[in-house]
Amino acid sequence: MAEEDVAEEDMEDEATTNKEKRLNKKQRDAEKRRHEREIAEKEEARISNNEPQSAADFERLLLSSPSSSYLWVQYMAFCLSTTEIEKARKIAERATKSVGVTNATSKLDIWIAWLNLEQLYGDDQTFEKVYANAIRYNDDLLVNKKVIEIYANAGATEKLEKLFEKTLKKYKSDEDVWIRYMEYLLSNEQIIKCREILNRALQVLPKPQHVSITSKFGQLEYRIGSVERARSVFEGILINFPKRADIWSVYLDKEMQVGDVAAIRQLLDRITSLKLSSKSMKTFFKRFMSFEKANGDEESVEQVKQKATRYVENS
């Protein structure tokens, strides 16, 4: 086996191990959030059946459900609907003290609702005060991601970019924040800066994450940027990692979404000429066959069949 193949396999093994560790943690976190959400949904259903129509209705329901973030947020919204801004703030403050500290999701929901309130009805001073307390009592990375969404929805460009930089200074290994930053820049046609952010990410992220984040950047290009630039990104990845079936698959998925029949056919022909695992090749040949049945003719379908037969014979 060639030295570069060994190095590539070692890198893939390391990436797989790290990915499994991240997945295990994500699965645990996801299970916890799912459990919390199930409880919240049951509470929401119960509350919606009662349809509170007044402050007194909300207060009565809160006596039996003081930890329901859904009920507190609805109460705040009710106050805002009657232009009682200060009362909504007081409700938010009460809520942060009533929702149990063990229910991280519900607690965060309250703080984010309060931050949205301040974004809409407050000023920089009131927002910053609530923000400071939000990151004090919650996971500050999660808070920052939510505030990034708030700033993006409000079109607060300067604040948004400052928060991206602040967050990445502390959480430079969080791939999601890098992706969000690039998505924001690309959606605002800041192509050059977007490329700069990708390069910065590659300088600080562990090597096993380089392919992942570059692939995600390419997917952003397909979705909100340039198809030609996106193709260049994937071609660049595959020059260095020609045996990454997962990247070929993503590349193919995106081309399928674009819908250029000639480009898809050419890509499928390239992929099915590679020496990937038998499982991957079987999958790609199936996709090639399905594609030709839908977009080709009897001759093109027969050509794929013959190519698949030759592959099996030579394996």
ZADO-1210 file (C-alpha; in nm, 4 decimals, padded with zeros to 6 digits):
<atoms>
<atom x="00.0000" y="00.0000" z="00.0000" code="MET" pos="1"/>
<atom x="00.1349" y="00.3438" z="-00.0924" code="ALA" pos="2"/>
<atom x="00.2548" y="00.5685" z="00.1894" code="GLU" pos="3"/>
<atom x="-00.0014" y="00.8375" z="00.1052" code="GLU" pos="4"/>
<atom x="-00.2808" y="00.5757" z="00.1217" code="ASP" pos="5"/>
<atom x="-00.1659" y="00.4686" z="00.4696" code="VAL" pos="6"/>
<atom x="-00.1551" y="00.8308" z="00.5843" code="ALA" pos="7"/>
<atom x="-00.4983" y="00.8916" z="00.4423" code="GLU" pos="8"/>
<atom x="-00.6415" y="00.5833" z="00.6144" code="GLU" pos="9"/>
<atom x="-00.4809" y="00.6833" z="00.9468" code="ASP" pos="10"/>
<atom x="-00.6380" y="01.0266" z="00.9166" code="MET" pos="11"/>
<atom x="-00.9755" y="00.8720" z="00.8373" code="GLU" pos="12"/>
<atom x="-00.9467" y="00.6345" z="01.1366" code="ASP" pos="13"/>
<atom x="-00.8639" y="00.9250" z="01.3669" code="GLU" pos="14"/>
<atom x="-01.1485" y="01.1275" z="01.2228" code="ALA" pos="15"/>
<atom x="-01.3860" y="00.8337" z="01.2766" code="THR" pos="16"/>
<atom x="-01.2816" y="00.7952" z="01.6421" code="THR" pos="17"/>
<atom x="-01.3212" y="01.1663" z="01.7123" code="ASN" pos="18"/>
<atom x="-01.6522" y="01.1709" z="01.5308" code="LYS" pos="19"/>
<atom x="-01.7805" y="00.8787" z="01.7390" code="GLU" pos="20"/>
<atom x="-01.6856" y="01.0615" z="02.0604" code="LYS" pos="21"/>
<atom x="-01.8629" y="01.3752" z="01.9433" code="ARG" pos="22"/>
<atom x="-02.1653" y="01.1729" z="01.8362" code="LEU" pos="23"/>
<atom x="-02.1879" y="00.9995" z="02.1752" code="ASN" pos="24"/>
<atom x="-02.1954" y="01.3342" z="02.3545" code="LYS" pos="25"/>
<atom x="-02.4374" y="01.4789" z="02.1010" code="LYS" pos="26"/>
<atom x="-02.6628" y="01.1763" z="02.1402" code="GLN" pos="27"/>
<atom x="-02.6675" y="01.2142" z="02.5180" code="ARG" pos="28"/>
<atom x="-02.7393" y="01.5861" z="02.4893" code="ASP" pos="29"/>
<atom x="-03.0045" y="01.5226" z="02.2243" code="ALA" pos="30"/>
<atom x="-03.1734" y="01.2615" z="02.4454" code="GLU" pos="31"/>
<atom x="-03.1799" y="01.5038" z="02.7352" code="LYS" pos="32"/>
<atom x="-03.3262" y="01.7790" z="02.5186" code="ARG" pos="33"/>
<atom x="-03.5807" y="01.5362" z="02.3750" code="ARG" pos="34"/>
<atom x="-03.6936" y="01.4368" z="02.7231" code="HIS" pos="35"/>
<atom x="-03.7220" y="01.8004" z="02.8292" code="GLU" pos="36"/>
<atom x="-03.9099" y="01.8833" z="02.5104" code="ARG" pos="37"/>
<atom x="-04.1564" y="01.5973" z="02.5637" code="GLU" pos="38"/>
<atom x="-04.2357" y="01.7305" z="02.9096" code="ILE" pos="39"/>
<atom x="-04.2699" y="02.0825" z="02.7710" code="ALA" pos="40"/>
<atom x="-04.5000" y="01.9684" z="02.4899" code="GLU" pos="41"/>
<atom x="-04.7284" y="01.7916" z="02.7328" code="LYS" pos="42"/>
<atom x="-04.7399" y="02.1074" z="02.9406" code="GLU" pos="43"/>
<atom x="-04.8088" y="02.3183" z="02.6329" code="GLU" pos="44"/>
<atom x="-05.0960" y="02.0924" z="02.5333" code="ALA" pos="45"/>
<atom x="-05.2455" y="02.1155" z="02.8800" code="ARG" pos="46"/>
<atom x="-05.2154" y="02.4939" z="02.8861" code="ILE" pos="47"/>
<atom x="-05.3537" y="02.5394" z="02.5358" code="SER" pos="48"/>
<atom x="-05.6647" y="02.3465" z="02.6369" code="ASN" pos="49"/>
<atom x="-05.7223" y="02.6015" z="02.9134" code="ASN" pos="50"/>
<atom x="-05.6634" y="02.8981" z="02.6779" code="GLU" pos="51"/>
<atom x="-05.5674" y="03.1702" z="02.9294" code="PRO" pos="52"/>
<atom x="-05.7420" y="03.4965" z="02.8406" code="GLN" pos="53"/>
<atom x="-05.6240" y="03.7258" z="03.1169" code="SER" pos="54"/>
<atom x="-05.3404" y="03.7904" z="03.3599" code="ALA" pos="55"/>
<atom x="-05.5487" y="03.6179" z="03.6269" code="ALA" pos="56"/>
<atom x="-05.5714" y="03.3057" z="03.4081" code="ASP" pos="57"/>
<atom x="-05.1946" y="03.2977" z="03.3676" code="PHE" pos="58"/>
<atom x="-05.1358" y="03.3487" z="03.7381" code="GLU" pos="59"/>
<atom x="-05.3742" y="03.0646" z="03.8185" code="ARG" pos="60"/>
<atom x="-05.1999" y="02.8282" z="03.5768" code="LEU" pos="61"/>
<atom x="-04.8579" y="02.9264" z="03.7096" code="LEU" pos="62"/>
<atom x="-04.9571" y="02.8199" z="04.0585" code="LEU" pos="63"/>
<atom x="-04.9649" y="02.4605" z="03.9373" code="SER" pos="64"/>
<atom x="-04.6904" y="02.4915" z="03.6739" code="SER" pos="65"/>
<atom x="-04.4295" y="02.7388" z="03.8009" code="PRO" pos="66"/>
<atom x="-04.1513" y="02.5775" z="03.5933" code="SER" pos="67"/>
<atom x="-04.3294" y="02.5882" z="03.2581" code="SER" pos="68"/>
<atom x="-04.1187" y="02.8059" z="03.0294" code="SER" pos="69"/>
<atom x="-04.3929" y="02.7852" z="02.7672" code="TYR" pos="70"/>
<atom x="-04.6463" y="02.9365" z="03.0077" code="LEU" pos="71"/>
<atom x="-04.4078" y="03.2140" z="03.1173" code="TRP" pos="72"/>
<atom x="-04.3236" y="03.3047" z="02.7587" code="VAL" pos="73"/>
<atom x="-04.6934" y="03.3085" z="02.6687" code="GLN" pos="74"/>
<atom x="-04.7572" y="03.5351" z="02.9669" code="TYR" pos="75"/>
<atom x="-04.4861" y="03.7732" z="02.8463" code="MET" pos="76"/>
<atom x="-04.6352" y="03.7724" z="02.4963" code="ALA" pos="77"/>
<atom x="-04.9790" y="03.8451" z="02.6435" code="PHE" pos="78"/>
<atom x="-04.8405" y="04.1492" z="02.8256" code="CYS" pos="79"/>
<atom x="-04.6697" y="04.2724" z="02.5091" code="LEU" pos="80"/>
<atom x="-04.9955" y="04.2326" z="02.3155" code="SER" pos="81"/>
<atom x="-05.1521" y="04.4812" z="02.5565" code="THR" pos="82"/>
<atom x="-04.8414" y="04.7088" z="02.5359" code="THR" pos="83"/>
<atom x="-04.7515" y="04.6440" z="02.8989" code="GLU" pos="84"/>
<atom x="-04.3762" y="04.6387" z="02.8349" code="ILE" pos="85"/>
<atom x="-04.2660" y="04.6895" z="03.1954" code="GLU" pos="86"/>
<atom x="-04.5019" y="04.4200" z="03.3157" code="LYS" pos="87"/>
<atom x="-04.3590" y="04.1819" z="03.0554" code="ALA" pos="88"/>
<atom x="-04.0111" y="04.2553" z="03.1908" code="ARG" pos="89"/>
<atom x="-04.1254" y="04.1802" z="03.5446" code="LYS" pos="90"/>
<atom x="-04.2829" y="03.8559" z="03.4262" code="ILE" pos="91"/>
<atom x="-03.9518" y="03.7628" z="03.2598" code="ALA" pos="92"/>
<atom x="-03.7628" y="03.8348" z="03.5809" code="GLU" pos="93"/>
<atom x="-04.0055" y="03.6247" z="03.7830" code="ARG" pos="94"/>
<atom x="-03.9727" y="03.3465" z="03.5284" code="ALA" pos="95"/>
<atom x="-03.5943" y="03.3292" z="03.5548" code="THR" pos="96"/>
<atom x="-03.6308" y="03.2766" z="03.9285" code="LYS" pos="97"/>
<atom x="-03.9110" y="03.0211" z="03.9025" code="SER" pos="98"/>
<atom x="-03.7885" y="02.7833" z="03.6327" code="VAL" pos="99"/>
<atom x="-03.5727" y="02.5156" z="03.7951" code="GLY" pos="100"/>
<atom x="-03.1983" y="02.5291" z="03.7419" code="VAL" pos="101"/>
<atom x="-03.1955" y="02.1619" z="03.6453" code="THR" pos="102"/>
<atom x="-03.4110" y="02.2285" z="03.3394" code="ASN" pos="103"/>
<atom x="-03.1467" y="02.3962" z="03.1242" code="ALA" pos="104"/>
<atom x="-03.3584" y="02.4090" z="02.8080" code="THR" pos="105"/>
<atom x="-03.6570" y="02.5779" z="02.9720" code="SER" pos="106"/>
<atom x="-03.4342" y="02.8188" z="03.1593" code="LYS" pos="107"/>
<atom x="-03.2604" y="02.9189" z="02.8369" code="LEU" pos="108"/>
<atom x="-03.5975" y="02.9641" z="02.6624" code="ASP" pos="109"/>
<atom x="-03.6933" y="03.2252" z="02.9223" code="ILE" pos="110"/>
<atom x="-03.3720" y="03.4220" z="02.8865" code="TRP" pos="111"/>
<atom x="-03.3917" y="03.4189" z="02.5070" code="ILE" pos="112"/>
<atom x="-03.7523" y="03.5401" z="02.5208" code="ALA" pos="113"/>
<atom x="-03.6393" y="03.8237" z="02.7468" code="TRP" pos="114"/>
<atom x="-03.3540" y="03.9099" z="02.5097" code="LEU" pos="115"/>
<atom x="-03.5988" y="03.9183" z="02.2189" code="ASN" pos="116"/>
<atom x="-03.8170" y="04.1515" z="02.4220" code="LEU" pos="117"/>
<atom x="-03.5261" y="04.3883" z="02.4815" code="GLU" pos="118"/>
<atom x="-03.4226" y="04.3756" z="02.1170" code="GLN" pos="119"/>
<atom x="-03.7713" y="04.4846" z="02.0147" code="LEU" pos="120"/>
<atom x="-03.8690" y="04.7244" z="02.2931" code="TYR" pos="121"/>
<atom x="-03.5546" y="04.8123" z="02.4834" code="GLY" pos="122"/>
<atom x="-03.2236" y="04.9776" z="02.4030" code="ASP" pos="123"/>
<atom x="-02.8578" y="04.8755" z="02.4028" code="ASP" pos="124"/>
<atom x="-02.8321" y="04.9268" z="02.7780" code="GLN" pos="125"/>
<atom x="-03.1296" y="04.7089" z="02.8704" code="THR" pos="126"/>
<atom x="-03.0282" y="04.4421" z="02.6198" code="PHE" pos="127"/>
<atom x="-02.6697" y="04.4254" z="02.7453" code="GLU" pos="128"/>
<atom x="-02.7887" y="04.3977" z="03.1050" code="LYS" pos="129"/>
<atom x="-03.0108" y="04.1001" z="03.0264" code="VAL" pos="130"/>
<atom x="-02.7425" y="03.9480" z="02.8043" code="TYR" pos="131"/>
<atom x="-02.4832" y="03.9685" z="03.0833" code="ALA" pos="132"/>
<atom x="-02.7153" y="03.7812" z="03.3183" code="ASN" pos="133"/>
<atom x="-02.8140" y="03.5317" z="03.0509" code="ALA" pos="134"/>
<atom x="-02.4553" y="03.4185" z="02.9980" code="ILE" pos="135"/>
<atom x="-02.4039" y="03.4148" z="03.3733" code="ARG" pos="136"/>
<atom x="-02.6856" y="03.1685" z="03.4381" code="TYR" pos="137"/>
<atom x="-02.6724" y="02.9624" z="03.1175" code="ASN" pos="138"/>
<atom x="-02.4232" y="02.8002" z="02.8850" code="ASP" pos="139"/>
<atom x="-02.2730" y="03.1125" z="02.7302" code="ASP" pos="140"/>
<atom x="-02.2037" y="02.9419" z="02.3963" code="LEU" pos="141"/>
<atom x="-02.5716" y="02.8494" z="02.3601" code="LEU" pos="142"/>
<atom x="-02.6734" y="03.2010" z="02.4587" code="VAL" pos="143"/>
<atom x="-02.4361" y="03.3525" z="02.2050" code="ASN" pos="144"/>
<atom x="-02.5722" y="03.1306" z="01.9281" code="LYS" pos="145"/>
<atom x="-02.9243" y="03.2465" z="02.0109" code="LYS" pos="146"/>
<atom x="-02.8180" y="03.6113" z="02.0247" code="VAL" pos="147"/>
<atom x="-02.6481" y="03.5660" z="01.6885" code="ILE" pos="148"/>
<atom x="-02.9900" y="03.4674" z="01.5533" code="GLU" pos="149"/>
<atom x="-03.1522" y="03.7676" z="01.7227" code="ILE" pos="150"/>
<atom x="-02.8986" y="04.0089" z="01.5719" code="TYR" pos="151"/>
<atom x="-02.9256" y="03.8445" z="01.2300" code="ALA" pos="152"/>
<atom x="-03.3064" y="03.8734" z="01.2295" code="ASN" pos="153"/>
<atom x="-03.2816" y="04.2357" z="01.3405" code="ALA" pos="154"/>
<atom x="-03.0218" y="04.3202" z="01.0761" code="GLY" pos="155"/>
<atom x="-02.7810" y="04.4406" z="01.3448" code="ALA" pos="156"/>
<atom x="-02.4741" y="04.3851" z="01.1263" code="THR" pos="157"/>
<atom x="-02.2086" y="04.5508" z="01.3399" code="GLU" pos="158"/>
<atom x="-02.3256" y="04.3837" z="01.6612" code="LYS" pos="159"/>
<atom x="-02.3522" y="04.0507" z="01.4836" code="LEU" pos="160"/>
<atom x="-01.9971" y="04.0535" z="01.3504" code="GLU" pos="161"/>
<atom x="-01.8594" y="04.1621" z="01.6882" code="LYS" pos="162"/>
<atom x="-02.0431" y="03.8753" z="01.8582" code="LEU" pos="163"/>
<atom x="-01.9134" y="03.6254" z="01.6021" code="PHE" pos="164"/>
<atom x="-01.5572" y="03.7386" z="01.6709" code="GLU" pos="165"/>
<atom x="-01.6111" y="03.7366" z="02.0463" code="LYS" pos="166"/>
<atom x="-01.7595" y="03.3869" z="02.0393" code="THR" pos="167"/>
<atom x="-01.4877" y="03.2459" z="01.8154" code="LEU" pos="168"/>
<atom x="-01.2170" y="03.3939" z="02.0348" code="LYS" pos="169"/>
<atom x="-01.3376" y="03.1738" z="02.3217" code="LYS" pos="170"/>
<atom x="-01.4848" y="02.8818" z="02.1251" code="TYR" pos="171"/>
<atom x="-01.2554" y="02.8598" z="01.8270" code="LYS" pos="172"/>
<atom x="-01.2976" y="02.4814" z="01.8068" code="SER" pos="173"/>
<atom x="-01.6764" y="02.5029" z="01.7669" code="ASP" pos="174"/>
<atom x="-01.7335" y="02.4230" z="01.4001" code="GLU" pos="175"/>
<atom x="-02.0957" y="02.5354" z="01.4091" code="ASP" pos="176"/>
<atom x="-02.0071" y="02.8977" z="01.4887" code="VAL" pos="177"/>
<atom x="-01.7582" y="02.9105" z="01.1996" code="TRP" pos="178"/>
<atom x="-02.0260" y="02.7763" z="00.9659" code="ILE" pos="179"/>
<atom x="-02.2830" y="03.0286" z="01.0873" code="ARG" pos="180"/>
<atom x="-02.0346" y="03.3107" z="01.0337" code="TYR" pos="181"/>
<atom x="-01.9590" y="03.1947" z="00.6812" code="MET" pos="182"/>
<atom x="-02.3290" y="03.1542" z="00.6057" code="GLU" pos="183"/>
<atom x="-02.3950" y="03.5099" z="00.7192" code="TYR" pos="184"/>
<atom x="-02.1088" y="03.6497" z="00.5096" code="LEU" pos="185"/>
<atom x="-02.1990" y="03.4492" z="00.2024" code="LEU" pos="186"/>
<atom x="-02.5658" y="03.5473" z="00.2230" code="SER" pos="187"/>
<atom x="-02.4498" y="03.9100" z="00.2258" code="ASN" pos="188"/>
<atom x="-02.2180" y="03.8511" z="-00.0717" code="GLU" pos="189"/>
<atom x="-01.9024" y="03.9086" z="00.1318" code="GLN" pos="190"/>
<atom x="-01.7206" y="03.6394" z="-00.0639" code="ILE" pos="191"/>
<atom x="-01.3636" y="03.7440" z="00.0106" code="ILE" pos="192"/>
<atom x="-01.4216" y="03.7760" z="00.3840" code="LYS" pos="193"/>
<atom x="-01.6044" y="03.4444" z="00.3847" code="CYS" pos="194"/>
<atom x="-01.2966" y="03.2781" z="00.2354" code="ARG" pos="195"/>
<atom x="-01.0813" y="03.4482" z="00.4976" code="GLU" pos="196"/>
<atom x="-01.3005" y="03.3061" z="00.7745" code="ILE" pos="197"/>
<atom x="-01.2720" y="02.9577" z="00.6241" code="LEU" pos="198"/>
<atom x="-00.8928" y="02.9902" z="00.6176" code="ASN" pos="199"/>
<atom x="-00.8920" y="03.1073" z="00.9793" code="ARG" pos="200"/>
<atom x="-01.1070" y="02.8089" z="01.0745" code="ALA" pos="201"/>
<atom x="-00.8653" y="02.5694" z="00.9049" code="LEU" pos="202"/>
<atom x="-00.5780" y="02.7208" z="01.0995" code="GLN" pos="203"/>
<atom x="-00.7362" y="02.6576" z="01.4400" code="VAL" pos="204"/>
<atom x="-00.9590" y="02.3514" z="01.3978" code="LEU" pos="205"/>
<atom x="-00.8106" y="02.0018" z="01.4423" code="PRO" pos="206"/>
<atom x="-00.7116" y="01.8389" z="01.1126" code="LYS" pos="207"/>
<atom x="-00.9854" y="01.5729" z="01.1298" code="PRO" pos="208"/>
<atom x="-01.2396" y="01.8567" z="01.1068" code="GLN" pos="209"/>
<atom x="-01.0867" y="02.0205" z="00.7990" code="HIS" pos="210"/>
<atom x="-01.2694" y="01.8066" z="00.5450" code="VAL" pos="211"/>
<atom x="-01.5983" y="01.8461" z="00.7297" code="SER" pos="212"/>
<atom x="-01.5936" y="02.2248" z="00.7510" code="ILE" pos="213"/>
<atom x="-01.4671" y="02.2656" z="00.3946" code="THR" pos="214"/>
<atom x="-01.7459" y="02.0383" z="00.2737" code="SER" pos="215"/>
<atom x="-02.0012" y="02.2437" z="00.4664" code="LYS" pos="216"/>
<atom x="-01.8585" y="02.5595" z="00.3130" code="PHE" pos="217"/>
<atom x="-01.9033" y="02.4036" z="-00.0295" code="GLY" pos="218"/>
<atom x="-02.2625" y="02.3157" z="00.0584" code="GLN" pos="219"/>
<atom x="-02.3229" y="02.6788" z="00.1556" code="LEU" pos="220"/>
<atom x="-02.1903" y="02.7837" z="-00.1835" code="GLU" pos="221"/>
<atom x="-02.4376" y="02.5508" z="-00.3510" code="TYR" pos="222"/>
<atom x="-02.7254" y="02.6854" z="-00.1424" code="ARG" pos="223"/>
<atom x="-02.6643" y="03.0607" z="-00.1291" code="ILE" pos="224"/>
<atom x="-02.3494" y="03.1271" z="-00.3304" code="GLY" pos="225"/>
<atom x="-02.2126" y="03.0128" z="-00.6645" code="SER" pos="226"/>
<atom x="-02.2499" y="02.6634" z="-00.8102" code="VAL" pos="227"/>
<atom x="-01.9188" y="02.6978" z="-00.9925" code="GLU" pos="228"/>
<atom x="-01.7384" y="02.7992" z="-00.6731" code="ARG" pos="229"/>
<atom x="-01.9076" y="02.5125" z="-00.4903" code="ALA" pos="230"/>
<atom x="-01.7827" y="02.2646" z="-00.7475" code="ARG" pos="231"/>
<atom x="-01.4303" y="02.4009" z="-00.7094" code="SER" pos="232"/>
<atom x="-01.4504" y="02.3481" z="-00.3334" code="VAL" pos="233"/>
<atom x="-01.5511" y="01.9829" z="-00.3682" code="PHE" pos="234"/>
<atom x="-01.2985" y="01.9183" z="-00.6418" code="GLU" pos="235"/>
<atom x="-01.0306" y="02.0594" z="-00.4119" code="GLY" pos="236"/>
<atom x="-01.1303" y="01.8263" z="-00.1288" code="ILE" pos="237"/>
<atom x="-01.1384" y="01.5212" z="-00.3541" code="LEU" pos="238"/>
<atom x="-00.7974" y="01.5895" z="-00.5053" code="ILE" pos="239"/>
<atom x="-00.6569" y="01.5327" z="-00.1565" code="ASN" pos="240"/>
<atom x="-00.9080" y="01.2696" z="-00.0425" code="PHE" pos="241"/>
<atom x="-01.0155" y="01.0784" z="-00.3546" code="PRO" pos="242"/>
<atom x="-01.1423" y="00.7804" z="-00.1536" code="LYS" pos="243"/>
<atom x="-01.3816" y="00.9737" z="00.0681" code="ARG" pos="244"/>
<atom x="-01.7083" y="00.8174" z="-00.0466" code="ALA" pos="245"/>
<atom x="-01.9018" y="01.0393" z="00.1934" code="ASP" pos="246"/>
<atom x="-01.7715" y="01.3535" z="00.0201" code="ILE" pos="247"/>
<atom x="-01.8478" y="01.2119" z="-00.3245" code="TRP" pos="248"/>
<atom x="-02.1990" y="01.1379" z="-00.1993" code="SER" pos="249"/>
<atom x="-02.2544" y="01.4931" z="-00.0716" code="VAL" pos="250"/>
<atom x="-02.1114" y="01.6330" z="-00.3956" code="TYR" pos="251"/>
<atom x="-02.3531" y="01.4167" z="-00.5934" code="LEU" pos="252"/>
<atom x="-02.6484" y="01.5126" z="-00.3718" code="ASP" pos="253"/>
<atom x="-02.5831" y="01.8814" z="-00.4343" code="LYS" pos="254"/>
<atom x="-02.5482" y="01.8324" z="-00.8084" code="GLU" pos="255"/>
<atom x="-02.8760" y="01.6419" z="-00.8058" code="MET" pos="256"/>
<atom x="-03.0376" y="01.9440" z="-00.6441" code="GLN" pos="257"/>
<atom x="-02.8913" y="02.1742" z="-00.9089" code="VAL" pos="258"/>
<atom x="-03.0398" y="01.9440" z="-01.1735" code="GLY" pos="259"/>
<atom x="-02.7856" y="01.9791" z="-01.4548" code="ASP" pos="260"/>
<atom x="-02.8319" y="01.6383" z="-01.6216" code="VAL" pos="261"/>
<atom x="-02.5029" y="01.6480" z="-01.8124" code="ALA" pos="262"/>
<atom x="-02.3050" y="01.7446" z="-01.5018" code="ALA" pos="263"/>
<atom x="-02.4730" y="01.4747" z="-01.2918" code="ILE" pos="264"/>
<atom x="-02.4082" y="01.2070" z="-01.5539" code="ARG" pos="265"/>
<atom x="-02.0433" y="01.3069" z="-01.5797" code="GLN" pos="266"/>
<atom x="-02.0035" y="01.3008" z="-01.2018" code="LEU" pos="267"/>
<atom x="-02.1692" y="00.9597" z="-01.1700" code="LEU" pos="268"/>
<atom x="-01.9448" y="00.8263" z="-01.4445" code="ASP" pos="269"/>
<atom x="-01.6383" y="00.9548" z="-01.2580" code="ARG" pos="270"/>
<atom x="-01.7492" y="00.8093" z="-00.9262" code="ILE" pos="271"/>
<atom x="-01.8262" y="00.4665" z="-01.0677" code="THR" pos="272"/>
<atom x="-01.4790" y="00.4584" z="-01.2225" code="SER" pos="273"/>
<atom x="-01.3137" y="00.4873" z="-00.8808" code="LEU" pos="274"/>
<atom x="-01.1854" y="00.2117" z="-00.6542" code="LYS" pos="275"/>
<atom x="-01.3984" y="00.2623" z="-00.3462" code="LEU" pos="276"/>
<atom x="-01.5335" y="00.0005" z="-00.1072" code="SER" pos="277"/>
<atom x="-01.7688" y="-00.2545" z="-00.2626" code="SER" pos="278"/>
<atom x="-02.0538" y="-00.1237" z="-00.0470" code="LYS" pos="279"/>
<atom x="-02.0020" y="00.2333" z="-00.1684" code="SER" pos="280"/>
<atom x="-01.9664" y="00.1270" z="-00.5301" code="MET" pos="281"/>
<atom x="-02.2878" y="-00.0752" z="-00.5120" code="LYS" pos="282"/>
<atom x="-02.4693" y="00.2316" z="-00.3785" code="THR" pos="283"/>
<atom x="-02.3307" y="00.4599" z="-00.6494" code="PHE" pos="284"/>
<atom x="-02.4123" y="00.2163" z="-00.9282" code="PHE" pos="285"/>
<atom x="-02.7699" y="00.1944" z="-00.7986" code="LYS" pos="286"/>
<atom x="-02.7921" y="00.5719" z="-00.8039" code="ARG" pos="287"/>
<atom x="-02.6431" y="00.5820" z="-01.1537" code="PHE" pos="288"/>
<atom x="-02.8984" y="00.3263" z="-01.2749" code="MET" pos="289"/>
<atom x="-03.1899" y="00.5137" z="-01.1172" code="SER" pos="290"/>
<atom x="-03.0666" y="00.8380" z="-01.2678" code="PHE" pos="291"/>
<atom x="-03.0452" y="00.6937" z="-01.6206" code="GLU" pos="292"/>
<atom x="-03.3865" y="00.5307" z="-01.5943" code="LYS" pos="293"/>
<atom x="-03.5321" y="00.8706" z="-01.5060" code="ALA" pos="294"/>
<atom x="-03.3226" y="01.0905" z="-01.7360" code="ASN" pos="295"/>
<atom x="-03.1643" y="00.8715" z="-02.0022" code="GLY" pos="296"/>
<atom x="-03.2746" y="00.6142" z="-02.2564" code="ASP" pos="297"/>
<atom x="-03.2389" y="00.2411" z="-02.3141" code="GLU" pos="298"/>
<atom x="-02.8859" y="00.2856" z="-02.4468" code="GLU" pos="299"/>
<atom x="-02.7638" y="00.4859" z="-02.1469" code="SER" pos="300"/>
<atom x="-02.9241" y="00.2382" z="-01.9061" code="VAL" pos="301"/>
<atom x="-02.7518" y="-00.0491" z="-02.0861" code="GLU" pos="302"/>
<atom x="-02.4169" y="00.1306" z="-02.0671" code="GLN" pos="303"/>
<atom x="-02.4474" y="00.1587" z="-01.6892" code="VAL" pos="304"/>
<atom x="-02.5404" y="-00.2109" z="-01.6646" code="LYS" pos="305"/>
<atom x="-02.2324" y="-00.3055" z="-01.8667" code="GLN" pos="306"/>
<atom x="-02.0096" y="-00.0845" z="-01.6578" code="LYS" pos="307"/>
<atom x="-02.1465" y="-00.2385" z="-01.3380" code="ALA" pos="308"/>
<atom x="-02.0858" y="-00.5871" z="-01.4816" code="THR" pos="309"/>
<atom x="-01.7246" y="-00.5005" z="-01.5655" code="ARG" pos="310"/>
<atom x="-01.6743" y="-00.3660" z="-01.2141" code="TYR" pos="311"/>
<atom x="-01.8030" y="-00.6911" z="-01.0598" code="VAL" pos="312"/>
<atom x="-01.5865" y="-00.9014" z="-01.2910" code="GLU" pos="313"/>
<atom x="-01.2738" y="-00.7032" z="-01.2068" code="ASN" pos="314"/>
<atom x="-01.3347" y="-00.6895" z="-00.8311" code="SER" pos="315"/>
</atoms>
